[in-house]
Amino acid sequence: MDYRKVQQFLGTSFHIQDIFHYSYDAYSQNGGFQSAEQRKAAIDIMNCKTAKLGFNLSQCSDCGYQKIHYCSCRNRNCPNCQAVNTELWIDQRRAEVIDAPYFHVVFTLPHELNPLLYSNQSLLYGLLHQCTSRTLLELCADKKYLGATPGIIQVLHTWNQELGYHVHMHCIVSGGGLTPDRQIRKSKEKFFIPVYVLRDKFKGKFLDSLNALYTQEKLVFSDSCGKLRNSYEWKEFKSSLYDKDWCPYIKETFNGFGNAIEYLGRYTHKIAISNSRILSVTETETTFSARGKKPGEPKRTVTLSNTEFIRRLLMHILPSGFQKIRYYGFLNNRSKSKNLKLIFKLQGHQRFHSLYTGMTMPELLEKIWKTNPNVCPACGCIRMQYLGKVHACSQ
């Protein structure tokens, strides 16, 4: 089948696409719940880089060799389709990096919220984005900490190493920003907000906003959290969340600011699991690698039935149109260009520039991966000519 050729092309022995080919029908027939977006992602993953999506055809004008390039599905949840998007995103963000330290901050929601989060994904994922950004912006504006508006990039993730449901927000925060009088202020080479201050502000904002949604009857309650419809149960639940230790943490500090964006690029277009972690696939079960449960512990292996693997993976498909990457502070979309122009003027220079803007796909492949698609694999001459696209076959 075509997906075996994909394995050979990618140099991997086992592939997430295999798991879906083996067991997606069984998962669907056994009543596994799927939203329209989850069904679309599953079908796209199975069809990616196969004849079902068509292919592009090239031919060597010297020796006549013909080369087929199967089309990608371009689904943001497909593990085959993220490499180019990641490189382009990093390149665009590189041109927005200012001369300041950068910090990687992670906000995690308590697992007790999981049933409610999954039942209200668009609403509560959006609330997490909102409360995280407001927490950071309000504290950074305080002169005790920074006294300026930083640039913030936030990326939502919903998984852990075992593909379990684990909702958290990765944030890259600049240690410098614009003051109210439009000057630059920079922090020292360590994170400038005490973690306990960050924790208390974030917890208060999220739970206050969550309670407002409850009062306004905007929350949906599935069977797993149905008892929370009762106002007494909700009050008890809310109190238990206030009592928990919500613990944001500073994952990384970048003394050299240039590598901050390269680092975050590992998180932006990442899906719950990559092909490189798949160790074995049979017709019924999958084994994959995972980090140790504690820092310093060796990698471990996790084995799941194929249908359970599919269930867990589909759980992390975001609602249609939901923006998992968002920008705040001086990077907000409305005034980013104006803010960056001012910052670079105040700092005397722009350190980095975009490298790939305006490049064609063949140019990108040669620049990033040192692969020239115009080179004939049969005779070695640079005479491969694009003949056109052959659309999906009818079989």
KABEL-V189632 format. One record per backbone hydrogen bond with DSSP energy under -0.5 kcal/mol. CO is the residue of the C=O (numbers start at 0). NH is the residue of the N-H. If there is no record, write none. Layout:
co->CO nh->NH
co->CO nh->NH
This chain:
co->0 nh->3
co->0 nh->4
co->1 nh->4
co->1 nh->5
co->2 nh->6
co->3 nh->7
co->4 nh->8
co->5 nh->9
co->6 nh->10
co->6 nh->11
co->14 nh->17
co->14 nh->18
co->15 nh->19
co->16 nh->20
co->17 nh->21
co->18 nh->22
co->19 nh->23
co->22 nh->26
co->23 nh->27
co->24 nh->28
co->25 nh->29
co->26 nh->31
co->27 nh->30
co->34 nh->38
co->35 nh->39
co->36 nh->40
co->37 nh->41
co->38 nh->42
co->39 nh->43
co->40 nh->44
co->41 nh->45
co->42 nh->46
co->43 nh->47
co->46 nh->49
co->49 nh->52
co->50 nh->53
co->50 nh->392
co->53 nh->70
co->54 nh->389
co->55 nh->68
co->56 nh->386
co->56 nh->387
co->57 nh->66
co->58 nh->384
co->59 nh->63
co->64 nh->59
co->66 nh->57
co->67 nh->69
co->68 nh->55
co->70 nh->48
co->74 nh->77
co->77 nh->80
co->81 nh->85
co->82 nh->86
co->83 nh->87
co->84 nh->88
co->85 nh->89
co->86 nh->90
co->87 nh->91
co->88 nh->92
co->89 nh->93
co->90 nh->94
co->92 nh->95
co->93 nh->96
co->97 nh->99
co->100 nh->174
co->101 nh->253
co->102 nh->104
co->102 nh->172
co->103 nh->250
co->103 nh->251
co->104 nh->170
co->105 nh->248
co->106 nh->168
co->109 nh->112
co->110 nh->113
co->112 nh->116
co->113 nh->117
co->114 nh->118
co->115 nh->119
co->116 nh->119
co->117 nh->120
co->119 nh->123
co->120 nh->124
co->121 nh->125
co->122 nh->126
co->123 nh->127
co->124 nh->128
co->125 nh->129
co->126 nh->130
co->127 nh->131
co->128 nh->132
co->129 nh->133
co->130 nh->134
co->131 nh->135
co->132 nh->136
co->133 nh->137
co->134 nh->138
co->135 nh->139
co->136 nh->140
co->137 nh->141
co->138 nh->141
co->138 nh->145
co->139 nh->146
co->139 nh->147
co->141 nh->144
co->141 nh->145
co->141 nh->146
co->147 nh->149
co->148 nh->177
co->149 nh->329
co->150 nh->173
co->151 nh->327
co->152 nh->171
co->153 nh->325
co->154 nh->169
co->156 nh->167
co->157 nh->165
co->159 nh->162
co->163 nh->159
co->163 nh->165
co->166 nh->108
co->167 nh->156
co->168 nh->106
co->169 nh->154
co->170 nh->104
co->170 nh->172
co->171 nh->152
co->172 nh->102
co->174 nh->186
co->175 nh->150
co->176 nh->184
co->177 nh->148
co->178 nh->181
co->182 nh->178
co->184 nh->176
co->187 nh->189
co->193 nh->196
co->193 nh->197
co->194 nh->198
co->195 nh->199
co->196 nh->200
co->197 nh->201
co->198 nh->202
co->199 nh->203
co->200 nh->204
co->201 nh->205
co->202 nh->206
co->203 nh->207
co->204 nh->208
co->205 nh->209
co->206 nh->210
co->207 nh->211
co->208 nh->212
co->209 nh->213
co->210 nh->214
co->211 nh->215
co->212 nh->217
co->212 nh->218
co->213 nh->216
co->219 nh->221
co->221 nh->224
co->222 nh->225
co->224 nh->227
co->225 nh->228
co->226 nh->229
co->229 nh->233
co->230 nh->234
co->231 nh->235
co->232 nh->236
co->233 nh->237
co->234 nh->238
co->235 nh->239
co->236 nh->240
co->237 nh->241
co->238 nh->242
co->239 nh->243
co->243 nh->245
co->244 nh->246
co->245 nh->247
co->248 nh->105
co->248 nh->250
co->251 nh->103
co->252 nh->254
co->253 nh->101
co->254 nh->256
co->255 nh->258
co->256 nh->259
co->257 nh->261
co->258 nh->262
co->259 nh->263
co->260 nh->264
co->262 nh->265
co->263 nh->266
co->263 nh->267
co->264 nh->268
co->273 nh->276
co->274 nh->277
co->276 nh->278
co->276 nh->288
co->279 nh->286
co->283 nh->305
co->284 nh->281
co->285 nh->303
co->286 nh->278
co->286 nh->279
co->287 nh->301
co->289 nh->299
co->293 nh->296
co->296 nh->291
co->299 nh->289
co->301 nh->287
co->303 nh->285
co->304 nh->308
co->305 nh->309
co->306 nh->310
co->307 nh->311
co->308 nh->312
co->309 nh->313
co->310 nh->314
co->312 nh->315
co->313 nh->316
co->315 nh->317
co->318 nh->321
co->321 nh->323
co->323 nh->155
co->323 nh->325
co->325 nh->153
co->327 nh->151
co->327 nh->330
co->328 nh->331
co->331 nh->334
co->331 nh->335
co->334 nh->338
co->335 nh->339
co->336 nh->340
co->337 nh->341
co->338 nh->342
co->339 nh->343
co->340 nh->344
co->341 nh->345
co->342 nh->346
co->343 nh->347
co->343 nh->348
co->348 nh->350
co->355 nh->358
co->359 nh->363
co->360 nh->364
co->361 nh->365
co->362 nh->366
co->363 nh->367
co->363 nh->368
co->364 nh->368
co->364 nh->370
co->365 nh->369
co->370 nh->372
co->371 nh->374
co->373 nh->383
co->375 nh->379
co->380 nh->375
co->380 nh->382
co->382 nh->60
co->384 nh->58
co->387 nh->56
co->388 nh->390
co->389 nh->54
